[in-house]
Amino acid sequence: MPHRIDIVTFHDPPVPDGASPWVPGAGPSFHIDVADSDPAWQGWFDELAGRVRRALGWRALVIEHVGSTSVPGLPAKPIIDIDLVVADPADEASYLPALEAEGFELRVREPWWFEHRVLRSLEPRCHLHVFGYDSPEVVKHRLFRDWLRGNPDERDLYATTKRDAAATANEAGEHSMQYNARKEQVVREIYQRAFLAAGLLDG
């Protein structure tokens, strides 16, 4: 399990010289489409989680619906974010071929950031985030999701932030990573309140 200090710390290691998080042929998307919350998203997750479980069986230690589509009432890009925990994300041979056989495609490889990998599905649209069992990011994502589910005022603040960031990014011709950067300050402020409420920070 990750240590408390790692859960409340925002880890932003630089990309090593000469490296890229994107696999060849991949890159960030342009035009940010933030849609109204859709009850169908839960069904999309259920379908995708079933495909992951079918591919990996017990090697899928955790399969969690995270991100904005996991929060009822929250507008989101219509892309399901899933956290998948495996024993060793660096051992791609132990999970990647099986996921590829289920229609997932590797897009991101970040060994310098908790061995993070991202695979995508196009139908339903999905970003499958692969982490190890000791990654603090999995705990963070679950905490953020549950905090927004339980606090409508925080959910509404984040909704406004997302729509404003998308409008500005689209007008400027920016890509998805720049859109994420525009949300970052508010996201971290929400996290701080969630950390305090959970007793992970001293008030």
N, C-alpha and C positions, 0 to 999 in steps of 0.2 A: 504494500500500500504506500502511496506517496505521503511525504511528511506535510504537516500543516503549512509550514513556511513555503513549500513549493506550490501548494494550492492557492495561496493568497498572493503569490508573486506572479507578475506578468513577464513571462520569459520571451524575449525578442532577440534571439541570437542572430547576428548578421549572416547572410549567405556567404559561405567561404569563397575566396577568390577563385574565379574560373568555374564555379558551380552554378547550377540553376535548379530551382525546385521543380521546374516543368520538364516532363519527359519530352523527347523529340516529337515535334508536331503538335504539342499542346501549348496552351497559353490562356491568359485570363479572357473572359468574355466581355463584350461591349454591349451597351444598352441594358440598363438595369430595369427589369420589369417587376415592380412590387405590386402584387395583386391582393385583393381582399381575402380575408381568411376563408378557407374552403373546407367544409367537413369531410370532403373526399380525401383530403391529405392523409388522414389516419388510415384509411383503406390502402392508400399507396404504400405507406410504411409497412403495413401488415404483409402486403404482397412481396415487397422487397426483402423484409426480414425473413420471410419464408424461403426466398431464393438463397439468401446467405446461409441460413441454417441447413438447407438441402445441400449446399456446396461443401460446408465445413463440418457439419455435425457438432461434436463436442469440442472441436478446435475453436469454435466461436464462443469465447468465454463470456462475452457480454455483447448484446445487440440493443442499442438504445436509440430511440427517436429523440433527437435534439434539434436545436436551432429553432427558427421562428415558426416553421410549419408544425412544430410540436406544441405550440401554445394556442389554444382556442381563442379566436377573436383577434389574433395578431396578424396584420398584413405581412406578406412575405413574398420573396421570389418563389415561384411554384416549383421548387427543387427540394426534395426531402433530404435532410442531413441526418446521417446515421453514424454513430460511434460504434465501431467494431473493435473489441479487445481480443487480441490473440497472444499466445505465449511469447512470440518473438517477431515483431514486424520486420526485422532485418532479414529473417529467413523467408524470403518471398516464395521460395519453392514449396513451402508448407501450406500456402493458402492462395497464392495468386493464380496458378493455373485452374484451380477449381472454381474460383470466382469468375475468371474469364469465360469458363465454360457455361456460366449462368448469365453471361451477357454484360459483365462489368469490365471496364477498361481502365487500366492504370493511367493516371494523368499527372500526379505529383509524387515526388520522392524527396523527403527532407530528413536525411539521417541525422542532421545536426539539431533537429527539434523533436526530441523524443521518438526518433525513428518513424515519424509520421509519414503515412502514405495516403493518397486520395485516389479512389476509383470512381468512375461515373457510370451511371446507367442513363440511357436516353428514353426508356419507356418502362415504367414511369421515370421521370427525371429525378436523379439522385446523385448526391455526393456521399460516398462511403469513406469515412475517415478511419484509418486503421492505426491503432495505438497498442502499446504494451500494457500489461496489467498494472504497472507501477507508474503510469503517466498521470500527472496531476490534471491534465486537460480534460480527461473524462469526468473527473469529479467536478471541475469547474462548469462544464457544459450542463451537467445534470442540475447543479445548484442554480445556475442562471435560469434554466427552463422552469424549475419548480418555483422559483421566486416570482417570475413573471406570471405563472399560472395563479399564484396565490395573492398577487397584489395588482389589482386592475389599474391603479394609478401609475405604477411603474410600466405596466404593459402599454398604457396609452402614451406615456412619455416616449417609450422606445418606438412605438408606431409612428409618432410624429417625426422623430429623428430619422427613421428609415425613409419615410416619404420625402422629407426635405433633402436628405443626402442623395436619394435616387434622382430627384428632379435636377439638383445641381450637377451631379455627375453626368447625367444624360445631356444636359445643356452644354457642358464643357467637353463632351466627347470622351469621357474618362472610362476606364475599364473597372471591373468588379473589385480589384484590390484597392483602387483609389476610392471607390464607394465605401468599402469597409473602413478605410482610414478616416473618412468623413464622419463615421459613426463612433469612432474609437473612444473619444473623451466621454461621451454619454454612457457608452457600454461599461467603461471602467468605473464610472461613478455609480452605476446600478450595481455592479459587482461589489463595490465597497460596502454598500448598504446591505447586500445579501450576506457578505462575509461577517459583518457585525452582528446581524440578526442570528446567524448560525453559530456564533461564538468562536469563530475562527480568527477574529481580530479583537483586541481589547478596546472597549468603548471609551 
